[in-house]
Amino acid sequence: MIDKYRPQITPFDPEEGRMLGQQPIDTSDMPSEVTRMVEEADKNPEMYVGNSAIAGQRSFRRAVAGIEDGDYQGLEHLDFGAVDGTPAVSFTDEDGQRQVFRLTMPQWTAALETRSRARKELEQQYKIDAYKKAIRPQYDMVLKNVPGANDPVARAGWQELFELDPETAYSLAGGALRKDAKMGVLYGREQPEDFVKAQKAMLEQQYKQKMNQFRILDSGTVDIATKGGIASAQAMVRPPEASHLPLEMTASDWLVANNSNVLPMVNLIQQASMPLGLPGMSKPLTPPAPDSNGNYREQTVRNWLSEFNGSVIQPLGWMPYDYENPNHQAQVIEMLNVYNSLRTGAIPREPVSKTVQPRPQAPRSGAEASAMGQPEQAESADAGSQQAEQFFQRYGDYAYESPGVYGEKPSDQSAAAKTSVQALLDRHEDNMKRQARGEKPNMYPPPEELAQFYKFVTGG
């Protein structure tokens, strides 16, 4: 990629903007943007010279990273110029050896422009840091009198806003002291309205970034089950419209407030245990399993919960579960019970407790398979048939999770299977209606898998 060679070159002359003894770069046949860059550098010779204060310790690898990857410190190792009319850069490595790299004209101009842009950004950041340092005492003094700012959550929000945009934060704090200042609600607490709006804007931006991370993760797999798990987890990101709710609310509390059951949390646990996991996860998290009596080893649960909070719950925007909190502990044990029950193929029909034992599911009969339009053989050569069968194995009992909607599961296996299939088809059609209204789909069963199942069963 880079033609490296070791001939000695004459020292760089900032006054001339060239390497001494070499011919200037001929830009007569170059694109206008290249000519512009060279002309700008000729007027400001310091653009050609690396800044050792920014570059830090001399490093051959860092300099090459500057050329190849645009590393801003690596770029500051470089002096730009020409060797026999060919664009080149030179630098001194950690051994005190002068190194020269010939570059193509696009490489040379891109590296020079990238460094110039990085310098402007650093200069702007220096100005912001100086401004923050100058007004910090006044800001802290004003903040003491802002309504609601003494609340720890609100104060953290004010400080975060100050770090991101000190001028706006200072202006909002001053405006909150006006007698006619309006109030709003943020995380269940009354706060100045303009501050609430600023916080919501930040939350919107953070939400978009998280959604983009999930889209990137989803693009890395073609497996339908994995895509469904990612979509289910994505639906658990704390939405910006929940900013009025208490920050202490757990994800489980939010599901209860939205009349949902524990299954979305179970989906989170499942996806976090997969190799692909969730955005930012470095390794899969294996959930604790109960012993033969349905009990969990407390330390095992605590260790898993600590990682689950840090890798999953908090990045999604929710309050971490505190095992010392009886309510949180009950929520954690419930989701683990349901997860372990589902893992064996059985969905609990009654409220779960710490001693619920996972129950194995009996093999499905040929009648159930035929109700789906499948042959009795569980395995099929057809990929679509296999996926549909696997999907039904996991979610076939969906209709009976909420007694009263489809009724109790009949003893007749064929009737049960037909009802289960119809319930899943109805669920998909409801998703389509929601999509038409611009609403989010039901996230259980995973909508992508459900759509594939619907297509297989109906042929449409």
Disulfide bonds with the S-S distance in Angstrom:
none
